[in-house]
Each structure stands twice: as structure tokens, then as C-alpha cells.
Amino acid sequence: MNMQRRIITFGLTEAQNALVEQSRPAGNYEVFDTDAPTDVIAIGAVAIIVYAPAMDEDSIRMIFDYYTEVESYTNDTVIWLGEPKPPKSLQKFFKCYDSFEAVEEKLKYLLLNAHSRSKKAFEYSEKLVNSLKILAMIRQHPGITTQKLADELELSIRSVQRYIAALQAAGEWIEYDRTIKEWKLFHGISALFGEVWDGEWD
């Protein structure tokens, strides 16, 4: 699983898009210049740069409504240029400037900051997914070994042990049988799944 390295622009000139290209963080970043407002919210990106006067009222309302709904659950960096400005509730989330010229000198910093923010969110999500996969595998296959977990998830044994320690700290009753060197849930109980294993698994 790779972090999506894309910057979306809407309404910028060719020269402005060239400056975005020059300011993008190191790595395989793609600058995607779109003329479809729906692309702004439908295509995953590390940063979105919108020149508002180039967008119609319905599309602006669609974007404001979308980010009002998902504000607390998104790591998008939205750089909003010109009028109309977003509602006050979104102005703490959007980075608003009067024009492209007003953001030009800060662009490299803003995109680098967007990259760092997206990378942290991606790493957190990846850790969460791996933890849940490990918990599910122990739940579904009581007596599974550390090596088997590592092989199935393509992780190091040490990483598996760290994930299990984090799950235990979070309240999951995961036990290690030192005799047979395998993992299981204490009496089949999972704090997350809220179920007791009855000895019959698919």
C-alpha cells in the first residue's frame, strides 16, 4: 500500500501549474490539473489548490458541503484562492489566500507541510489496519504463531510483537502460550469484537 502522491489544481494557468510542479515535494509527485470540480473531492490527493473564481456556484457549494461533512475525518490540505471565501467553520481548515501571487512564495512550504501531514496520517492508518488484521487472525485462528502472523502480513517478527503489545495495552486479552509458542485470546474474548469463541470457527 503506497501513499497517494498527487497534487490537484483547478483553475490555474499553465504558468501557475508550472510553478506548482517546481514547488512539489521530492519524490514521485504528480500534478493533476483538472477542469472538473468533482475531481477536487473524488480523486485522492495530498494537496488541492483551487482558484475559486474559475468555479461555478453549484460546484463551490458542493465542495463546501463536502468538507463541512468530512472536516474532522480528512487530512486533505486545501489551498483556496480568491472569492468566495469558505464559511467561517472551514476557514480554520482551508488555507485561504486572495490570489495565486499571494501564496506563490509560500507554496513550497505549504506543499511540504501537506506531504508531512499526509505521510503521518498514512503511517497511522497502516498501523491501525495491521493491528486489526493481527487481532482478527488471532481471533479466527487461536494458536497461531508469531512467524505465521509475520508471514501472512509480510511484517517482521519484531513488528508483530509490537502490534500485539499495543493491542494488549488497548485492552485486548491476547495470551502467549510459552509451551507451544502460540497466540490466542483469553477464553476467546475480544474487547473489540465483543464475542466469546466457542471453539467452532469457519
Secondary structure, 3 states (H helix, E strand, C coil): CCCCCEEEEECCCHHHHHHHHHHCCCCCCEEEEECCHHHHHHCCCCEEEEEHHHCCHHHHHHHHHHHHHHHHHCCCEEEEECCCCCCHHHHCCCEEECCHHHHHCCHHHHHHHHHHHHHHHHHHHHHHHHHHHHHHHHHHCCCECHHHHHHHHCCCHHHHHHHHHHHHHCCCCEEEECCCCEEEEHHHCCCCCCCCCCCCCC
